[in-house]
Amino acid sequence: MPINEWWADNSDERFWMEITDRTNLGANLLAPTTAKGGKETFSYTLVDHVKEGDVVYHWWSRNDPAAIVATSTVSGPPFRSRIRWAAHGTYSAGERTTAAFEAPLDDFVELESAITLTDLRSIERRLRQIRDDLQADVNGPIYFPWAFSDKRPMRTTQGYLVKLPAAVVYELGLVEDKIAEGRSSGRTSSTQSRNLGIGGRQQNQDLKRATEQYAVRVAAAHFEELGYEVHDVGATRSYDLHAVDSKGNEVHVEVKGSTTHAVAVELTEGEVQHWDDSYERALVVVDEIESSGLGPDYEMSRGRIRIWRDWNIDHSDGRLMPTRYRYTLIDD
C-alpha cells in the first residue's frame, strides 16, 4: 500500500503512536499485512515504515482511563512475520494466523504521568492547529492520531499505528530540550505545567526475563513428564536445561521464548558452537506467550511449544544467518 512518507526528509519526525489493548505492552510492533477480506490498511502498513531509533508512544485502552502510558524505541528494521490475529485485538484466541509486519521494540519506559483523552481535550485547539498546519504543508494523508468534529468530542483515531508529529510531542512536554525552549520563550502549555515527561523505570528487560523464565519452566515441565531429571543450568552453561533419563542419557536443551509468533530465533556464539557427540541437543521454542501487567512482576500464560530433538545446526543449509559482527579495534 503506498504510504505518504511526509516525514522522510525531517529527522525530527521520528515519533509514532501505537493504539492497542494488548496485554504485552512494549512487545514488538506487530500487525497483519491486510485486514479481513484482503484489504490493505494504512495503520497496519505503517509498521513497515518505522526506522531504527524511532520512538513509539503506547496508547493503551486497557488503562483506566485509556491513555498514553509508556514509550519504546525501535531497535531494528521492520521485517515480515506471522501473527495469530482476530479482527479486534491480538495475542488472544485469534481467528487465524496470517502474514504480518513486525518491528522490534526495546527500552520500554512508563511515563511518570499517563496522558489521558481528558488531558488532550484540554489542548484540543492547539492540536487542531498542529494538524491544520501540517496538512497545509503536506500533500496527502498525515495519519494523525486524533479525529476532530464540531458535533462530537475529540477522539482517538481508529487504527493500530499512527504518525505522531514532533510538534505534538513537544506540546505534550515529552522532549526535554523543547520543554526548556518553550519555557524560555514564555510558552507553557497546560500539559507542560503538569510536569509530564518520560520517567519511571525501564521495563523491557523485565518482560524479556519473564518471557525467558516462563519458556524455561514450560520446557522443563515437558521433559519431566517424559521421565527426565531436569536442572536449570542457564546461569552457568551455554544452554538452559540439563536433562538426564533413567539410563543416564543426557539432553542439553536450548530454550527460546517469545510473545509473538516466532519464525526465527537468535543464537549466541556459545549456543551455536556447543556440541558434542556424547549427548543429544534439543531446541525448544515457546512462542505466542501472553503476558499481563505493566510493572516488573509480569504474569505469563499460555504459549505454543515446539521441540526439535537431535538438534543439529547445519551451516550449509542457509538457515543460520549472521546478523551482527564484532570488530576488534586496534589503535594506529
C-alpha atoms as one frame of an Amber mdcrd trajectory, in Angstrom:
protein
   0.000   0.000   0.000   1.506   3.386  -0.966   2.273   5.420   2.159   2.726
   9.199   2.101   6.064   9.455   3.943   5.821  13.184   4.590   8.352  12.801
   7.423  11.088  11.130   5.364  13.349  14.189   4.988  12.928  15.507   8.535
  14.982  13.755  11.220  12.864  15.398  13.960   9.786  13.490  12.777  10.688
  10.179  14.396   7.644   9.608  16.604   4.717   7.169  16.339   1.749   6.131
  18.455   0.564   2.560  18.876  -3.153   2.273  19.675  -3.740  -1.060  21.354
  -5.399  -3.099  24.077  -2.882  -5.944  24.055  -1.627  -7.153  27.410   2.042
  -7.480  26.432   2.521  -3.766  26.010   6.009  -2.909  24.789   6.453  -6.107
  22.783   7.340  -5.735  19.098   5.031  -3.787  16.830   3.004  -6.414  15.006
   0.134  -6.059  12.539  -1.325  -8.172   9.733  -0.345  -7.133   6.224  -4.026
  -6.948   5.312  -7.324  -6.723   7.134 -10.145  -9.210   6.675 -11.043  -9.637
   3.045  -7.504  -8.813   1.950  -7.944  -5.045   2.282  -4.766  -3.079   2.923
  -4.937  -0.687   5.881  -2.597   2.260   6.405  -2.344   1.769  10.183  -1.028
  -1.763   9.609   1.258  -0.886   6.694   2.849   1.934   8.714   4.612  -0.729
  10.815   6.718  -1.413   7.738   7.805   2.254   7.640   9.315   2.753  11.100
  13.096   3.072  11.370  15.657   2.073  13.949  15.869   4.767  16.610  12.273
   5.943  16.140  10.200   6.404  19.292   6.805   4.738  19.764   4.305   6.048
  22.317   1.787   3.484  23.554  -1.886   4.470  23.766  -3.301   1.698  25.966
  -7.060   1.277  26.003  -6.855  -1.114  28.968  -5.625   1.717  31.168  -8.379
   3.268  33.303  -8.938   5.656  31.650  -7.320   4.953  28.280  -4.130   6.967
  27.893  -0.602   7.261  26.568   1.159   5.285  29.282   4.635   4.401  28.002
   7.223   4.694  25.271   9.560   2.308  23.425  12.371   2.638  20.903  12.525
   0.839  17.560  15.642  -1.325  17.821  15.981  -2.603  14.256  14.449  -2.577
  10.784  10.935  -3.951  10.194  10.594  -7.473   8.836   7.904  -9.849   7.624
   6.472 -12.158  10.258   3.322 -14.059  11.199   0.513 -13.094  13.554  -2.277
 -15.008  15.253  -4.950 -12.454  14.589  -8.553 -11.575  15.288 -10.396  -8.551
  13.938 -10.205  -6.734  17.287  -7.049  -7.148  19.331  -4.196  -9.590  19.045
  -2.482 -12.133  21.293  -5.810 -13.667  22.230  -7.690 -16.619  20.845  -7.078
 -15.412  17.295  -9.227 -16.448  14.371  -6.329 -17.106  12.005  -2.595 -16.987
  11.531  -1.543 -14.699   8.731   1.353 -12.720   7.269   2.361  -9.695   9.297
   4.549  -6.627   9.506   6.775  -6.671  12.591   9.247  -4.167  14.009  11.428
  -4.812  17.072  10.995  -2.590  20.131  13.293  -2.031  23.082  13.707   0.321
  26.082  10.111   0.204  27.286   9.609   3.044  29.794   6.465   4.026  31.641
   5.548   7.706  31.710   5.537   9.349  35.101   2.031  10.628  34.336  -0.294
   8.951  31.845  -1.724  11.336  29.242  -5.472  10.781  29.018  -8.034  11.908
  26.476  -9.198  14.484  29.022  -5.679  15.920  29.087  -5.584  16.029  25.300
  -9.012  17.644  25.014  -7.784  20.432  27.262  -5.372  21.431  24.473  -7.635
  20.482  21.576  -7.343  23.918  19.972  -3.556  23.605  19.843  -3.726  20.036
  18.499  -6.142  21.127  15.782  -3.740  23.891  14.807  -0.847  21.425  14.589
  -2.948  19.191  12.350  -4.077  22.079  10.156  -0.528  23.464   9.796   0.794
  20.047   8.860  -1.961  19.405   6.333  -1.231  22.782   4.763   2.418  21.798
   4.303   1.907  18.178   3.262   0.369  16.936   0.064  -1.573  13.835   1.112
  -2.633  11.973   4.277  -0.748  12.664   7.518  -2.095   9.731   9.632  -2.881
  11.992  12.611  -3.552  10.310  15.997  -6.834  12.101  16.771 -10.056  12.934
  14.961 -11.896  16.226  15.490 -15.505  17.165  14.913 -17.728  20.135  15.629
 -20.531  17.735  16.590 -18.773  15.336  18.952 -15.786  15.376  21.331 -12.261
  14.802  20.093 -11.435  11.089  19.913  -8.538   8.754  19.165  -8.154   7.646
  15.558  -9.342   4.106  14.835  -6.366   2.017  13.794  -3.218   0.391  15.104
  -0.220   2.619  14.313  -0.379   6.334  13.515   2.204   9.056  12.952   2.775
  11.319  15.942   4.044  14.698  14.719   7.036  16.120  16.564   5.054  19.284
  17.285   2.595  17.194  19.349   5.422  15.539  21.271   6.877  18.963  22.088
   3.461  20.332  23.016   2.982  17.471  25.490   6.337  18.202  27.110   7.860
  14.849  26.198  11.154  16.171  24.806  13.204  17.923  27.426  15.192  20.293
  25.172  11.977  21.530  23.584  10.346  21.941  27.005  13.217  24.169  28.070
  12.996  26.085  24.786   9.258  26.625  25.211   9.621  27.805  28.798  12.429
  30.183  27.919  10.182  31.777  25.277   7.369  32.162  27.773   5.147  29.445
  26.221   3.731  26.973  28.741   1.028  24.529  27.714  -1.436  23.004  30.154
   0.293  19.647  29.907   3.747  21.118  30.476   2.511  22.778  33.664   1.687
  19.278  34.915   5.365  18.297  34.559   4.689  15.436  32.178   7.707  13.593
  30.870   9.476  10.312  30.355  10.444   8.866  33.687   9.771   5.736  35.662
  11.826   2.607  35.157  12.744   0.583  32.129  10.520  -2.461  31.827  11.587
  -4.207  28.655  14.303  -6.220  30.405  11.748  -7.334  32.994   9.401  -8.516
  30.247  12.187 -10.311  28.388  13.332 -12.002  31.582   9.797 -13.063  32.488
   9.263 -14.451  28.971  12.511 -16.417  29.038  11.904 -17.805  32.520   8.372
 -18.861  31.620   9.618 -20.635  28.486  12.237 -22.487  30.527   9.588 -23.633
  33.013   7.375 -24.894  30.185  10.293 -26.754  28.605  11.379 -28.245  31.935
   7.853 -29.492  32.642   7.768 -31.188  29.226  10.955 -33.162  29.818   9.956
 -34.010  33.389   6.728 -35.516  32.040   8.893 -37.707  29.793  10.693 -39.031
  32.861  13.843 -36.898  32.750  15.526 -35.372  35.762  15.857 -31.737  34.767
  18.136 -28.995  36.085  18.171 -25.317  35.085  21.800 -24.567  34.184  21.274
 -21.376  32.193  23.201 -19.250  34.677  26.410 -21.254  34.299  26.257 -23.064
  30.931  25.759 -22.106  27.298  22.396 -23.914  27.274  19.357 -23.736  29.531
  18.325 -27.190  30.768  20.311 -30.325  31.564  18.041 -33.366  31.308  19.041
 -36.946  32.175  16.833 -40.023  31.756  16.832 -43.212  33.875  19.562 -44.722
  31.680  21.887 -41.782  32.097  21.336 -40.347  28.621  21.859 -36.602  28.558
  19.922 -33.965  26.651  21.247 -30.418  26.563  18.227 -28.215  25.953  18.323
 -24.734  24.446  15.119 -22.792  25.192  13.779 -19.711  23.435  10.674 -17.763
  24.426   8.644 -15.192  22.527   5.426 -13.241  22.952   4.965 -13.209  19.162
   4.711 -15.912  16.518   8.397 -16.857  16.219   9.634 -17.606  12.726  13.314
 -17.414  13.761  15.377 -17.261  16.935  18.638 -15.546  17.783  21.566 -17.689
  18.887  24.750 -16.687  20.670  28.171 -17.882  19.589  28.214 -20.289  22.533
  24.839 -21.732  21.598  25.971 -22.316  18.029  29.295 -23.892  18.966  28.037
 -26.022  21.889  28.245 -29.536  20.501  29.500 -32.989  21.421  28.648 -36.469
  20.133  28.342 -37.785  23.690  24.948 -36.182  24.299  21.811 -35.101  22.476
  20.945 -31.475  21.883  17.365 -30.224  21.732  15.834 -26.883  20.809  12.580
 -25.828  22.485  10.736 -22.719  21.336   7.760 -21.454  23.337   6.090 -18.613
  21.436   2.763 -16.760  21.458   3.204 -16.360  25.214   0.690 -13.988  26.768
   1.592 -11.508  29.481  -0.307  -9.149  31.707   0.695  -6.165  33.787   2.919
  -3.139  33.281   5.226  -3.457  36.248   8.202  -5.736  36.853   6.019  -8.587
  38.118   4.639  -9.789  34.789   2.273 -12.743  34.745   2.908 -15.064  31.814
   0.482 -17.658  30.461  -0.414 -19.924  27.562   2.026 -20.165  24.662   2.791
 -22.733  21.990   5.638 -25.224  22.492   7.675 -26.621  19.589  10.529 -29.094
  20.069  13.394 -30.129  17.838  15.053 -33.290  19.186  18.530 -34.319  17.993
  19.001 -30.683  17.029  21.933 -30.206  14.691  22.907 -26.874  13.130  23.856
 -27.399   9.513  25.938 -24.415   8.442  25.396 -25.221   4.764  21.588 -25.156
   4.589  21.240 -21.366   4.779  19.105 -21.358   7.923  21.847 -19.899  10.147
  22.460 -16.272   9.173  24.901 -13.828  10.787  23.025 -10.723  11.940  25.781
  -8.963  13.886  29.569  -8.711  13.707  32.197  -7.865  16.280  35.062  -5.683
  15.082  38.266  -5.519  17.163  39.675  -2.010  17.416  43.421  -1.536  17.049
  44.845   1.923  17.666  47.228   3.162  14.986
